[in-house]
Amino acid sequence: MHNLPKYRCHKVVGAIRIDEVSVDQAHGGAEIQGSGCSVTVDQGFLDRHGPKVGQYLVEYDDGYLSISPAEPFEAGYTPA
């Protein structure tokens, strides 16, 4: 492990634990489902992040979408 400066998270984000990733082979992209919500992402998102069941889809205040593994997400965030 590197000896890097430490930072504490204080953000509020939107997130769902991924229950299903339905890839659209004909048009590219996918529908990510979880927590009663559904989000459509493009092929570029799939290529960059490779979402998997059990991970979290995270949306930041600026609309940026990302994927977080469950363990670090659950260690750093609690429901708001």
PyMOL commands that set and color helices and strands:
alter all, ss='L'
color gray80, all
select helices_A, chain A and resi 43-49+70-76
alter helices_A, ss='H'
color red, helices_A
select strands_A, chain A and resi 14-17+20-23+30-34+37-41+56-59+65-68
alter strands_A, ss='S'
color yellow, strands_A
deselect
rebuild
show_as cartoon
